[in-house]
């Protein structure tokens, strides 16, 4: 990737949800909601505090995370649909 986020921002690739329910019903594309789970593909160096020190982020490349439905800004980089968001928009890391 030719993009490096600044400060406390991260780049996230959405992970698509299942196309069937547990009961076997196929969900059409028009009824699907955007996934709220993704994989971190790039992280910034961290935010600066009042003394000018850089505080490292708690997430790293490869982490699976949950984020809010309206979080981030959608962009297209190298042909991929990605989200750029602040670390504070991330609700948590999913353990796999």
mmCIF file as gemmi writes it, N, C-alpha and C atoms, coordinates in Angstrom:
data_model
loop_
_atom_site.group_PDB
_atom_site.id
_atom_site.type_symbol
_atom_site.label_atom_id
_atom_site.label_alt_id
_atom_site.label_comp_id
_atom_site.label_asym_id
_atom_site.label_entity_id
_atom_site.label_seq_id
_atom_site.pdbx_PDB_ins_code
_atom_site.Cartn_x
_atom_site.Cartn_y
_atom_site.Cartn_z
_atom_site.occupancy
_atom_site.B_iso_or_equiv
_atom_site.pdbx_formal_charge
_atom_site.auth_seq_id
_atom_site.auth_asym_id
_atom_site.pdbx_PDB_model_num
ATOM 1 N N . UNK Axp A 1 ? 0.842 -1.174 0 1 0 ? 1 A 1
ATOM 2 C CA . UNK Axp A 1 ? 0 0 0 1 0 ? 1 A 1
ATOM 3 C C . UNK Axp A 1 ? 0.888 1.238 0 1 0 ? 1 A 1
ATOM 4 N N . UNK Axp A 2 ? 0.452 2.242 -0.703 1 0 ? 2 A 1
ATOM 5 C CA . UNK Axp A 2 ? 1.228 3.474 -0.821 1 0 ? 2 A 1
ATOM 6 C C . UNK Axp A 2 ? 0.62 4.591 0.011 1 0 ? 2 A 1
ATOM 7 N N . UNK Axp A 3 ? 0.019 4.241 1.138 1 0 ? 3 A 1
ATOM 8 C CA . UNK Axp A 3 ? -0.627 5.231 1.996 1 0 ? 3 A 1
ATOM 9 C C . UNK Axp A 3 ? -0.21 4.995 3.436 1 0 ? 3 A 1
ATOM 10 N N . UNK Axp A 4 ? 0.193 6.07 4.115 1 0 ? 4 A 1
ATOM 11 C CA . UNK Axp A 4 ? 0.594 5.983 5.524 1 0 ? 4 A 1
ATOM 12 C C . UNK Axp A 4 ? -0.258 6.972 6.312 1 0 ? 4 A 1
ATOM 13 N N . UNK Axp A 5 ? -1.101 6.465 7.224 1 0 ? 5 A 1
ATOM 14 C CA . UNK Axp A 5 ? -1.934 7.378 8.005 1 0 ? 5 A 1
ATOM 15 C C . UNK Axp A 5 ? -1.1 8.178 8.998 1 0 ? 5 A 1
ATOM 16 N N . UNK Axp A 6 ? -1.581 9.363 9.334 1 0 ? 6 A 1
ATOM 17 C CA . UNK Axp A 6 ? -0.878 10.233 10.27 1 0 ? 6 A 1
ATOM 18 C C . UNK Axp A 6 ? -1.512 10.149 11.656 1 0 ? 6 A 1
ATOM 19 N N . UNK Axp A 7 ? -0.728 10.519 12.655 1 0 ? 7 A 1
ATOM 20 C CA . UNK Axp A 7 ? -1.158 10.643 14.051 1 0 ? 7 A 1
ATOM 21 C C . UNK Axp A 7 ? -1.831 9.364 14.546 1 0 ? 7 A 1
ATOM 22 N N . UNK Axp A 8 ? -3.045 9.475 15.096 1 0 ? 8 A 1
ATOM 23 C CA . UNK Axp A 8 ? -3.716 8.314 15.679 1 0 ? 8 A 1
ATOM 24 C C . UNK Axp A 8 ? -4.766 7.719 14.742 1 0 ? 8 A 1
ATOM 25 N N . UNK Axp A 9 ? -4.531 7.811 13.452 1 0 ? 9 A 1
ATOM 26 C CA . UNK Axp A 9 ? -5.474 7.26 12.479 1 0 ? 9 A 1
ATOM 27 C C . UNK Axp A 9 ? -5.036 5.862 12.041 1 0 ? 9 A 1
ATOM 28 N N . UNK Axp A 10 ? -6.03 5.063 11.643 1 0 ? 10 A 1
ATOM 29 C CA . UNK Axp A 10 ? -5.778 3.713 11.15 1 0 ? 10 A 1
ATOM 30 C C . UNK Axp A 10 ? -6.543 3.518 9.844 1 0 ? 10 A 1
ATOM 31 N N . UNK Axp A 11 ? -6.073 2.597 9.023 1 0 ? 11 A 1
ATOM 32 C CA . UNK Axp A 11 ? -6.758 2.228 7.791 1 0 ? 11 A 1
ATOM 33 C C . UNK Axp A 11 ? -7.323 0.826 8.002 1 0 ? 11 A 1
ATOM 34 N N . UNK Axp A 12 ? -8.631 0.67 7.734 1 0 ? 12 A 1
ATOM 35 C CA . UNK Axp A 12 ? -9.331 -0.585 8.001 1 0 ? 12 A 1
ATOM 36 C C . UNK Axp A 12 ? -9.98 -1.095 6.723 1 0 ? 12 A 1
ATOM 37 N N . UNK Axp A 13 ? -9.855 -2.404 6.482 1 0 ? 13 A 1
ATOM 38 C CA . UNK Axp A 13 ? -10.559 -3.073 5.379 1 0 ? 13 A 1
ATOM 39 C C . UNK Axp A 13 ? -11.743 -3.807 5.995 1 0 ? 13 A 1
ATOM 40 N N . UNK Axp A 14 ? -12.945 -3.513 5.521 1 0 ? 14 A 1
ATOM 41 C CA . UNK Axp A 14 ? -14.137 -4.193 6.048 1 0 ? 14 A 1
ATOM 42 C C . UNK Axp A 14 ? -14.07 -5.684 5.758 1 0 ? 14 A 1
ATOM 43 N N . UNK Axp A 15 ? -14.528 -6.484 6.712 1 0 ? 15 A 1
ATOM 44 C CA . UNK Axp A 15 ? -14.651 -7.928 6.531 1 0 ? 15 A 1
ATOM 45 C C . UNK Axp A 15 ? -16.118 -8.207 6.262 1 0 ? 15 A 1
ATOM 46 N N . UNK Axp A 16 ? -16.399 -8.764 5.091 1 0 ? 16 A 1
ATOM 47 C CA . UNK Axp A 16 ? -17.777 -9.005 4.683 1 0 ? 16 A 1
ATOM 48 C C . UNK Axp A 16 ? -18.419 -10.072 5.561 1 0 ? 16 A 1
ATOM 49 N N . UNK Axp A 17 ? -19.687 -9.877 5.894 1 0 ? 17 A 1
ATOM 50 C CA . UNK Axp A 17 ? -20.423 -10.816 6.727 1 0 ? 17 A 1
ATOM 51 C C . UNK Axp A 17 ? -20.956 -11.962 5.871 1 0 ? 17 A 1
ATOM 52 N N . UNK Axp A 18 ? -21.502 -12.948 6.543 1 0 ? 18 A 1
ATOM 53 C CA . UNK Axp A 18 ? -22.071 -14.111 5.865 1 0 ? 18 A 1
ATOM 54 C C . UNK Axp A 18 ? -23.244 -13.691 4.985 1 0 ? 18 A 1
ATOM 55 N N . UNK Axp A 19 ? -23.434 -14.405 3.874 1 0 ? 19 A 1
ATOM 56 C CA . UNK Axp A 19 ? -24.548 -14.106 2.981 1 0 ? 19 A 1
ATOM 57 C C . UNK Axp A 19 ? -25.787 -14.917 3.332 1 0 ? 19 A 1
ATOM 58 N N . UNK Axp A 20 ? -25.662 -15.829 4.329 1 0 ? 20 A 1
ATOM 59 C CA . UNK Axp A 20 ? -26.802 -16.635 4.766 1 0 ? 20 A 1
ATOM 60 C C . UNK Axp A 20 ? -26.98 -16.457 6.268 1 0 ? 20 A 1
ATOM 61 N N . UNK Axp A 21 ? -28.204 -16.584 6.711 1 0 ? 21 A 1
ATOM 62 C CA . UNK Axp A 21 ? -28.472 -16.585 8.142 1 0 ? 21 A 1
ATOM 63 C C . UNK Axp A 21 ? -28.204 -17.982 8.675 1 0 ? 21 A 1
ATOM 64 N N . UNK Axp A 22 ? -28.27 -18.155 9.973 1 0 ? 22 A 1
ATOM 65 C CA . UNK Axp A 22 ? -28.058 -19.482 10.569 1 0 ? 22 A 1
ATOM 66 C C . UNK Axp A 22 ? -29.106 -20.471 10.104 1 0 ? 22 A 1
ATOM 67 N N . UNK Axp A 23 ? -30.287 -19.98 9.776 1 0 ? 23 A 1
ATOM 68 C CA . UNK Axp A 23 ? -31.363 -20.849 9.307 1 0 ? 23 A 1
ATOM 69 C C . UNK Axp A 23 ? -31.268 -21.188 7.833 1 0 ? 23 A 1
ATOM 70 N N . UNK Axp A 24 ? -30.286 -20.629 7.113 1 0 ? 24 A 1
ATOM 71 C CA . UNK Axp A 24 ? -30.081 -20.944 5.711 1 0 ? 24 A 1
ATOM 72 C C . UNK Axp A 24 ? -30.722 -19.967 4.742 1 0 ? 24 A 1
ATOM 73 N N . UNK Axp A 25 ? -31.294 -18.873 5.256 1 0 ? 25 A 1
ATOM 74 C CA . UNK Axp A 25 ? -31.921 -17.878 4.38 1 0 ? 25 A 1
ATOM 75 C C . UNK Axp A 25 ? -30.826 -17.01 3.764 1 0 ? 25 A 1
ATOM 76 N N . UNK Axp A 26 ? -30.854 -16.848 2.448 1 0 ? 26 A 1
ATOM 77 C CA . UNK Axp A 26 ? -29.869 -16.032 1.748 1 0 ? 26 A 1
ATOM 78 C C . UNK Axp A 26 ? -30.312 -14.574 1.799 1 0 ? 26 A 1
ATOM 79 N N . UNK Axp A 27 ? -29.4 -13.707 2.213 1 0 ? 27 A 1
ATOM 80 C CA . UNK Axp A 27 ? -29.702 -12.283 2.335 1 0 ? 27 A 1
ATOM 81 C C . UNK Axp A 27 ? -29.285 -11.576 1.052 1 0 ? 27 A 1
ATOM 82 N N . UNK Axp A 28 ? -30.224 -10.877 0.379 1 0 ? 28 A 1
ATOM 83 C CA . UNK Axp A 28 ? -29.848 -10.164 -0.855 1 0 ? 28 A 1
ATOM 84 C C . UNK Axp A 28 ? -28.976 -8.948 -0.533 1 0 ? 28 A 1
ATOM 85 N N . UNK Axp A 29 ? -28.21 -8.505 -1.531 1 0 ? 29 A 1
ATOM 86 C CA . UNK Axp A 29 ? -27.307 -7.37 -1.347 1 0 ? 29 A 1
ATOM 87 C C . UNK Axp A 29 ? -28.03 -6.107 -0.901 1 0 ? 29 A 1
ATOM 88 N N . UNK Axp A 30 ? -29.256 -5.909 -1.368 1 0 ? 30 A 1
ATOM 89 C CA . UNK Axp A 30 ? -29.993 -4.691 -1.023 1 0 ? 30 A 1
ATOM 90 C C . UNK Axp A 30 ? -30.414 -4.658 0.439 1 0 ? 30 A 1
ATOM 91 N N . UNK Axp A 31 ? -30.504 -5.808 1.091 1 0 ? 31 A 1
ATOM 92 C CA . UNK Axp A 31 ? -30.939 -5.869 2.491 1 0 ? 31 A 1
ATOM 93 C C . UNK Axp A 31 ? -29.765 -5.929 3.463 1 0 ? 31 A 1
ATOM 94 N N . UNK Axp A 32 ? -28.562 -6.072 2.948 1 0 ? 32 A 1
ATOM 95 C CA . UNK Axp A 32 ? -27.393 -6.183 3.821 1 0 ? 32 A 1
ATOM 96 C C . UNK Axp A 32 ? -27.005 -4.826 4.383 1 0 ? 32 A 1
ATOM 97 N N . UNK Axp A 33 ? -26.529 -4.848 5.623 1 0 ? 33 A 1
ATOM 98 C CA . UNK Axp A 33 ? -25.944 -3.645 6.209 1 0 ? 33 A 1
ATOM 99 C C . UNK Axp A 33 ? -24.437 -3.728 6.026 1 0 ? 33 A 1
ATOM 100 N N . UNK Axp A 34 ? -23.79 -2.576 6.078 1 0 ? 34 A 1
ATOM 101 C CA . UNK Axp A 34 ? -22.342 -2.573 5.958 1 0 ? 34 A 1
ATOM 102 C C . UNK Axp A 34 ? -21.742 -3.255 7.181 1 0 ? 34 A 1
ATOM 103 N N . UNK Axp A 35 ? -20.737 -4.075 6.979 1 0 ? 35 A 1
ATOM 104 C CA . UNK Axp A 35 ? -20.121 -4.75 8.117 1 0 ? 35 A 1
ATOM 105 C C . UNK Axp A 35 ? -19.479 -3.763 9.087 1 0 ? 35 A 1
ATOM 106 N N . UNK Axp A 36 ? -19.522 -4.099 10.367 1 0 ? 36 A 1
ATOM 107 C CA . UNK Axp A 36 ? -18.915 -3.266 11.39 1 0 ? 36 A 1
ATOM 108 C C . UNK Axp A 36 ? -17.669 -3.944 11.955 1 0 ? 36 A 1
ATOM 109 N N . UNK Axp A 37 ? -17.149 -4.882 11.198 1 0 ? 37 A 1
ATOM 110 C CA . UNK Axp A 37 ? -15.931 -5.576 11.589 1 0 ? 37 A 1
ATOM 111 C C . UNK Axp A 37 ? -14.928 -5.42 10.456 1 0 ? 37 A 1
ATOM 112 N N . UNK Axp A 38 ? -13.659 -5.258 10.81 1 0 ? 38 A 1
ATOM 113 C CA . UNK Axp A 38 ? -12.648 -5.084 9.783 1 0 ? 38 A 1
ATOM 114 C C . UNK Axp A 38 ? -11.276 -5.494 10.259 1 0 ? 38 A 1
ATOM 115 N N . UNK Axp A 39 ? -10.344 -5.441 9.321 1 0 ? 39 A 1
ATOM 116 C CA . UNK Axp A 39 ? -8.945 -5.772 9.603 1 0 ? 39 A 1
ATOM 117 C C . UNK Axp A 39 ? -8.097 -4.529 9.393 1 0 ? 39 A 1
ATOM 118 N N . UNK Axp A 40 ? -7.224 -4.263 10.338 1 0 ? 40 A 1
ATOM 119 C CA . UNK Axp A 40 ? -6.322 -3.105 10.258 1 0 ? 40 A 1
ATOM 120 C C . UNK Axp A 40 ? -5.262 -3.396 9.195 1 0 ? 40 A 1
ATOM 121 N N . UNK Axp A 41 ? -5.104 -2.479 8.226 1 0 ? 41 A 1
ATOM 122 C CA . UNK Axp A 41 ? -4.091 -2.664 7.19 1 0 ? 41 A 1
ATOM 123 C C . UNK Axp A 41 ? -2.945 -1.667 7.307 1 0 ? 41 A 1
ATOM 124 N N . UNK Axp A 42 ? -3.141 -0.571 8.061 1 0 ? 42 A 1
ATOM 125 C CA . UNK Axp A 42 ? -2.063 0.403 8.288 1 0 ? 42 A 1
ATOM 126 C C . UNK Axp A 42 ? -2.402 1.222 9.533 1 0 ? 42 A 1
ATOM 127 N N . UNK Axp A 43 ? -1.369 1.607 10.275 1 0 ? 43 A 1
ATOM 128 C CA . UNK Axp A 43 ? -1.566 2.436 11.472 1 0 ? 43 A 1
ATOM 129 C C . UNK Axp A 43 ? -0.604 3.612 11.443 1 0 ? 43 A 1
ATOM 130 N N . UNK Axp A 44 ? -1.042 4.709 12.046 1 0 ? 44 A 1
ATOM 131 C CA . UNK Axp A 44 ? -0.188 5.879 12.178 1 0 ? 44 A 1
ATOM 132 C C . UNK Axp A 44 ? 0.755 5.711 13.367 1 0 ? 44 A 1
ATOM 133 N N . UNK Axp A 45 ? 1.681 6.642 13.554 1 0 ? 45 A 1
ATOM 134 C CA . UNK Axp A 45 ? 2.659 6.526 14.64 1 0 ? 45 A 1
ATOM 135 C C . UNK Axp A 45 ? 2.068 6.765 16.019 1 0 ? 45 A 1
ATOM 136 N N . UNK Axp A 46 ? 0.967 7.483 16.121 1 0 ? 46 A 1
ATOM 137 C CA . UNK Axp A 46 ? 0.347 7.767 17.41 1 0 ? 46 A 1
ATOM 138 C C . UNK Axp A 46 ? 0.106 9.256 17.587 1 0 ? 46 A 1
ATOM 139 N N . UNK Axp A 47 ? -0.698 9.585 18.592 1 0 ? 47 A 1
ATOM 140 C CA . UNK Axp A 47 ? -1.03 10.987 18.867 1 0 ? 47 A 1
ATOM 141 C C . UNK Axp A 47 ? 0.007 11.59 19.804 1 0 ? 47 A 1
ATOM 142 N N . UNK Axp A 48 ? 0.194 12.893 19.702 1 0 ? 48 A 1
ATOM 143 C CA . UNK Axp A 48 ? 1.121 13.596 20.592 1 0 ? 48 A 1
ATOM 144 C C . UNK Axp A 48 ? 0.366 14.103 21.817 1 0 ? 48 A 1
ATOM 145 N N . UNK Axp A 49 ? 1.011 14.014 22.982 1 0 ? 49 A 1
ATOM 146 C CA . UNK Axp A 49 ? 0.399 14.554 24.194 1 0 ? 49 A 1
ATOM 147 C C . UNK Axp A 49 ? 0.827 16.011 24.37 1 0 ? 49 A 1
ATOM 148 N N . UNK Axp A 50 ? 0.49 16.612 25.509 1 0 ? 50 A 1
ATOM 149 C CA . UNK Axp A 50 ? 0.776 18.03 25.752 1 0 ? 50 A 1
ATOM 150 C C . UNK Axp A 50 ? 2.269 18.34 25.8 1 0 ? 50 A 1
ATOM 151 N N . UNK Axp A 51 ? 3.087 17.351 26.162 1 0 ? 51 A 1
ATOM 152 C CA . UNK Axp A 51 ? 4.529 17.556 26.225 1 0 ? 51 A 1
ATOM 153 C C . UNK Axp A 51 ? 5.225 17.252 24.892 1 0 ? 51 A 1
ATOM 154 N N . UNK Axp A 52 ? 4.472 16.834 23.889 1 0 ? 52 A 1
ATOM 155 C CA . UNK Axp A 52 ? 5.046 16.561 22.583 1 0 ? 52 A 1
ATOM 156 C C . UNK Axp A 52 ? 5.499 15.125 22.381 1 0 ? 52 A 1
ATOM 157 N N . UNK Axp A 53 ? 5.279 14.262 23.372 1 0 ? 53 A 1
ATOM 158 C CA . UNK Axp A 53 ? 5.65 12.847 23.236 1 0 ? 53 A 1
ATOM 159 C C . UNK Axp A 53 ? 4.598 12.107 22.42 1 0 ? 53 A 1
ATOM 160 N N . UNK Axp A 54 ? 5.049 11.147 21.634 1 0 ? 54 A 1
ATOM 161 C CA . UNK Axp A 54 ? 4.142 10.347 20.816 1 0 ? 54 A 1
ATOM 162 C C . UNK Axp A 54 ? 3.682 9.14 21.631 1 0 ? 54 A 1
ATOM 163 N N . UNK Axp A 55 ? 2.361 8.987 21.766 1 0 ? 55 A 1
ATOM 164 C CA . UNK Axp A 55 ? 1.78 7.827 22.445 1 0 ? 55 A 1
ATOM 165 C C . UNK Axp A 55 ? 1.408 6.797 21.394 1 0 ? 55 A 1
ATOM 166 N N . UNK Axp A 56 ? 2.017 5.622 21.46 1 0 ? 56 A 1
ATOM 167 C CA . UNK Axp A 56 ? 1.773 4.567 20.475 1 0 ? 56 A 1
ATOM 168 C C . UNK Axp A 56 ? 0.324 4.094 20.543 1 0 ? 56 A 1
ATOM 169 N N . UNK Axp A 57 ? -0.18 3.552 19.429 1 0 ? 57 A 1
ATOM 170 C CA . UNK Axp A 57 ? -1.547 3.053 19.358 1 0 ? 57 A 1
ATOM 171 C C . UNK Axp A 57 ? -1.641 1.663 19.985 1 0 ? 57 A 1
ATOM 172 N N . UNK Axp A 58 ? -2.843 1.297 20.435 1 0 ? 58 A 1
ATOM 173 C CA . UNK Axp A 58 ? -3.08 -0.021 21.027 1 0 ? 58 A 1
ATOM 174 C C . UNK Axp A 58 ? -3.333 -1.094 19.979 1 0 ? 58 A 1
ATOM 175 N N . UNK Axp A 59 ? -3.622 -0.695 18.746 1 0 ? 59 A 1
ATOM 176 C CA . UNK Axp A 59 ? -3.892 -1.665 17.683 1 0 ? 59 A 1
ATOM 177 C C . UNK Axp A 59 ? -2.685 -1.757 16.761 1 0 ? 59 A 1
ATOM 178 N N . UNK Axp A 60 ? -2.595 -2.88 16.037 1 0 ? 60 A 1
ATOM 179 C CA . UNK Axp A 60 ? -1.491 -3.073 15.093 1 0 ? 60 A 1
ATOM 180 C C . UNK Axp A 60 ? -2.034 -3.671 13.799 1 0 ? 60 A 1
ATOM 181 N N . UNK Axp A 61 ? -1.229 -3.67 12.783 1 0 ? 61 A 1
ATOM 182 C CA . UNK Axp A 61 ? -1.617 -4.22 11.491 1 0 ? 61 A 1
ATOM 183 C C . UNK Axp A 61 ? -1.971 -5.698 11.669 1 0 ? 61 A 1
ATOM 184 N N . UNK Axp A 62 ? -3.098 -6.093 11.091 1 0 ? 62 A 1
ATOM 185 C CA . UNK Axp A 62 ? -3.547 -7.477 11.173 1 0 ? 62 A 1
ATOM 186 C C . UNK Axp A 62 ? -4.616 -7.717 12.229 1 0 ? 62 A 1
ATOM 187 N N . UNK Axp A 63 ? -4.816 -6.789 13.162 1 0 ? 63 A 1
ATOM 188 C CA . UNK Axp A 63 ? -5.851 -6.947 14.184 1 0 ? 63 A 1
ATOM 189 C C . UNK Axp A 63 ? -7.235 -6.894 13.545 1 0 ? 63 A 1
ATOM 190 N N . UNK Axp A 64 ? -8.151 -7.736 14.044 1 0 ? 64 A 1
ATOM 191 C CA . UNK Axp A 64 ? -9.563 -7.67 13.653 1 0 ? 64 A 1
ATOM 192 C C . UNK Axp A 64 ? -10.259 -6.812 14.685 1 0 ? 64 A 1
ATOM 193 N N . UNK Axp A 65 ? -10.971 -5.787 14.229 1 0 ? 65 A 1
ATOM 194 C CA . UNK Axp A 65 ? -11.568 -4.816 15.143 1 0 ? 65 A 1
ATOM 195 C C . UNK Axp A 65 ? -13.05 -4.618 14.84 1 0 ? 65 A 1
ATOM 196 N N . UNK Axp A 66 ? -13.77 -4.134 15.857 1 0 ? 66 A 1
ATOM 197 C CA . UNK Axp A 66 ? -15.158 -3.717 15.699 1 0 ? 66 A 1
ATOM 198 C C . UNK Axp A 66 ? -15.201 -2.203 15.79 1 0 ? 66 A 1
ATOM 199 N N . UNK Axp A 67 ? -16.033 -1.587 14.947 1 0 ? 67 A 1
ATOM 200 C CA . UNK Axp A 67 ? -16.139 -0.133 14.942 1 0 ? 67 A 1
ATOM 201 C C . UNK Axp A 67 ? -17.582 0.261 14.736 1 0 ? 67 A 1
ATOM 202 N N . UNK Axp A 68 ? -17.895 1.52 14.985 1 0 ? 68 A 1
ATOM 203 C CA . UNK Axp A 68 ? -19.25 2.024 14.863 1 0 ? 68 A 1
ATOM 204 C C . UNK Axp A 68 ? -19.755 2.024 13.431 1 0 ? 68 A 1
ATOM 205 N N . UNK Axp A 69 ? -21.071 1.969 13.289 1 0 ? 69 A 1
ATOM 206 C CA . UNK Axp A 69 ? -21.698 1.906 11.963 1 0 ? 69 A 1
ATOM 207 C C . UNK Axp A 69 ? -21.336 3.094 11.08 1 0 ? 69 A 1
ATOM 208 N N . UNK Axp A 70 ? -21.216 4.283 11.658 1 0 ? 70 A 1
ATOM 209 C CA . UNK Axp A 70 ? -20.942 5.485 10.878 1 0 ? 70 A 1
ATOM 210 C C . UNK Axp A 70 ? -19.513 5.977 11.066 1 0 ? 70 A 1
ATOM 211 N N . UNK Axp A 71 ? -18.622 5.132 11.556 1 0 ? 71 A 1
ATOM 212 C CA . UNK Axp A 71 ? -17.234 5.537 11.828 1 0 ? 71 A 1
ATOM 213 C C . UNK Axp A 71 ? -16.421 5.631 10.546 1 0 ? 71 A 1
ATOM 214 N N . UNK Axp A 72 ? -15.475 6.539 10.548 1 0 ? 72 A 1
ATOM 215 C CA . UNK Axp A 72 ? -14.482 6.614 9.493 1 0 ? 72 A 1
ATOM 216 C C . UNK Axp A 72 ? -14.941 7.291 8.217 1 0 ? 72 A 1
ATOM 217 N N . UNK Axp A 73 ? -13.971 7.44 7.332 1 0 ? 73 A 1
ATOM 218 C CA . UNK Axp A 73 ? -14.187 8.026 6.018 1 0 ? 73 A 1
ATOM 219 C C . UNK Axp A 73 ? -13.856 6.974 4.974 1 0 ? 73 A 1
ATOM 220 N N . UNK Axp A 74 ? -14.783 6.719 4.073 1 0 ? 74 A 1
ATOM 221 C CA . UNK Axp A 74 ? -14.569 5.713 3.035 1 0 ? 74 A 1
ATOM 222 C C . UNK Axp A 74 ? -13.694 6.283 1.932 1 0 ? 74 A 1
ATOM 223 N N . UNK Axp A 75 ? -12.652 5.527 1.562 1 0 ? 75 A 1
ATOM 224 C CA . UNK Axp A 75 ? -11.746 5.921 0.481 1 0 ? 75 A 1
ATOM 225 C C . UNK Axp A 75 ? -11.452 4.701 -0.382 1 0 ? 75 A 1
ATOM 226 N N . UNK Axp A 76 ? -10.943 4.953 -1.574 1 0 ? 76 A 1
ATOM 227 C CA . UNK Axp A 76 ? -10.512 3.873 -2.463 1 0 ? 76 A 1
ATOM 228 C C . UNK Axp A 76 ? -9.027 4.062 -2.7 1 0 ? 76 A 1
ATOM 229 N N . UNK Axp A 77 ? -8.224 3.091 -2.257 1 0 ? 77 A 1
ATOM 230 C CA . UNK Axp A 77 ? -6.767 3.145 -2.404 1 0 ? 77 A 1
ATOM 231 C C . UNK Axp A 77 ? -6.317 1.861 -3.082 1 0 ? 77 A 1
ATOM 232 N N . UNK Axp A 78 ? -5.547 1.981 -4.151 1 0 ? 78 A 1
ATOM 233 C CA . UNK Axp A 78 ? -5.07 0.827 -4.921 1 0 ? 78 A 1
ATOM 234 C C . UNK Axp A 78 ? -6.211 -0.108 -5.323 1 0 ? 78 A 1
ATOM 235 N N . UNK Axp A 79 ? -7.384 0.458 -5.642 1 0 ? 79 A 1
ATOM 236 C CA . UNK Axp A 79 ? -8.51 -0.344 -6.078 1 0 ? 79 A 1
ATOM 237 C C . UNK Axp A 79 ? -9.288 -1.016 -4.953 1 0 ? 79 A 1
ATOM 238 N N . UNK Axp A 80 ? -8.925 -0.778 -3.7 1 0 ? 80 A 1
ATOM 239 C CA . UNK Axp A 80 ? -9.617 -1.385 -2.561 1 0 ? 80 A 1
ATOM 240 C C . UNK Axp A 80 ? -10.474 -0.338 -1.855 1 0 ? 80 A 1
ATOM 241 N N . UNK Axp A 81 ? -11.653 -0.748 -1.408 1 0 ? 81 A 1
ATOM 242 C CA . UNK Axp A 81 ? -12.495 0.13 -0.598 1 0 ? 81 A 1
ATOM 243 C C . UNK Axp A 81 ? -12.049 0.004 0.85 1 0 ? 81 A 1
ATOM 244 N N . UNK Axp A 82 ? -11.568 1.103 1.43 1 0 ? 82 A 1
ATOM 245 C CA . UNK Axp A 82 ? -11.033 1.102 2.784 1 0 ? 82 A 1
ATOM 246 C C . UNK Axp A 82 ? -11.673 2.212 3.604 1 0 ? 82 A 1
ATOM 247 N N . UNK Axp A 83 ? -11.47 2.161 4.91 1 0 ? 83 A 1
ATOM 248 C CA . UNK Axp A 83 ? -11.928 3.194 5.831 1 0 ? 83 A 1
ATOM 249 C C . UNK Axp A 83 ? -10.728 3.794 6.534 1 0 ? 83 A 1
ATOM 250 N N . UNK Axp A 84 ? -10.723 5.109 6.693 1 0 ? 84 A 1
ATOM 251 C CA . UNK Axp A 84 ? -9.716 5.779 7.514 1 0 ? 84 A 1
ATOM 252 C C . UNK Axp A 84 ? -10.454 6.329 8.724 1 0 ? 84 A 1
ATOM 253 N N . UNK Axp A 85 ? -9.995 5.952 9.915 1 0 ? 85 A 1
ATOM 254 C CA . UNK Axp A 85 ? -10.662 6.402 11.136 1 0 ? 85 A 1
ATOM 255 C C . UNK Axp A 85 ? -9.649 6.615 12.245 1 0 ? 85 A 1
ATOM 256 N N . UNK Axp A 86 ? -10.065 7.353 13.261 1 0 ? 86 A 1
ATOM 257 C CA . UNK Axp A 86 ? -9.226 7.541 14.435 1 0 ? 86 A 1
ATOM 258 C C . UNK Axp A 86 ? -9.312 6.295 15.3 1 0 ? 86 A 1
ATOM 259 N N . UNK Axp A 87 ? -8.26 6.058 16.07 1 0 ? 87 A 1
ATOM 260 C CA . UNK Axp A 87 ? -8.242 4.891 16.947 1 0 ? 87 A 1
ATOM 261 C C . UNK Axp A 87 ? -9.408 4.938 17.935 1 0 ? 87 A 1
ATOM 262 N N . UNK Axp A 88 ? -9.814 6.119 18.337 1 0 ? 88 A 1
ATOM 263 C CA . UNK Axp A 88 ? -10.913 6.254 19.306 1 0 ? 88 A 1
ATOM 264 C C . UNK Axp A 88 ? -12.253 5.785 18.731 1 0 ? 88 A 1
ATOM 265 N N . UNK Axp A 89 ? -12.388 5.671 17.394 1 0 ? 89 A 1
ATOM 266 C CA . UNK Axp A 89 ? -13.612 5.155 16.782 1 0 ? 89 A 1
ATOM 267 C C . UNK Axp A 89 ? -13.717 3.639 16.865 1 0 ? 89 A 1
ATOM 268 N N . UNK Axp A 90 ? -12.609 2.98 17.212 1 0 ? 90 A 1
ATOM 269 C CA . UNK Axp A 90 ? -12.58 1.525 17.313 1 0 ? 90 A 1
ATOM 270 C C . UNK Axp A 90 ? -13.093 1.131 18.693 1 0 ? 90 A 1
ATOM 271 N N . UNK Axp A 91 ? -14.067 0.19 18.711 1 0 ? 91 A 1
ATOM 272 C CA . UNK Axp A 91 ? -14.657 -0.236 19.976 1 0 ? 91 A 1
ATOM 273 C C . UNK Axp A 91 ? -13.867 -1.334 20.656 1 0 ? 91 A 1
ATOM 274 N N . UNK Axp A 92 ? -13.176 -2.171 19.881 1 0 ? 92 A 1
ATOM 275 C CA . UNK Axp A 92 ? -12.409 -3.24 20.489 1 0 ? 92 A 1
ATOM 276 C C . UNK Axp A 92 ? -11.766 -4.135 19.456 1 0 ? 92 A 1
ATOM 277 N N . UNK Axp A 93 ? -10.861 -4.983 19.933 1 0 ? 93 A 1
ATOM 278 C CA . UNK Axp A 93 ? -10.158 -5.944 19.093 1 0 ? 93 A 1
ATOM 279 C C . UNK Axp A 93 ? -10.808 -7.315 19.292 1 0 ? 93 A 1
ATOM 280 N N . UNK Axp A 94 ? -11.086 -8.025 18.199 1 0 ? 94 A 1
ATOM 281 C CA . UNK Axp A 94 ? -11.7 -9.353 18.247 1 0 ? 94 A 1
ATOM 282 C C . UNK Axp A 94 ? -10.587 -10.381 18.336 1 0 ? 94 A 1
ATOM 283 N N . UNK Axp A 95 ? -10.647 -11.228 19.363 1 0 ? 95 A 1
ATOM 284 C CA . UNK Axp A 95 ? -9.666 -12.303 19.504 1 0 ? 95 A 1
ATOM 285 C C . UNK Axp A 95 ? -10.081 -13.463 18.594 1 0 ? 95 A 1
ATOM 286 N N . UNK Axp A 96 ? -9.135 -13.942 17.792 1 0 ? 96 A 1
ATOM 287 C CA . UNK Axp A 96 ? -9.453 -15.049 16.869 1 0 ? 96 A 1
ATOM 288 C C . UNK Axp A 96 ? -8.796 -16.319 17.325 1 0 ? 96 A 1
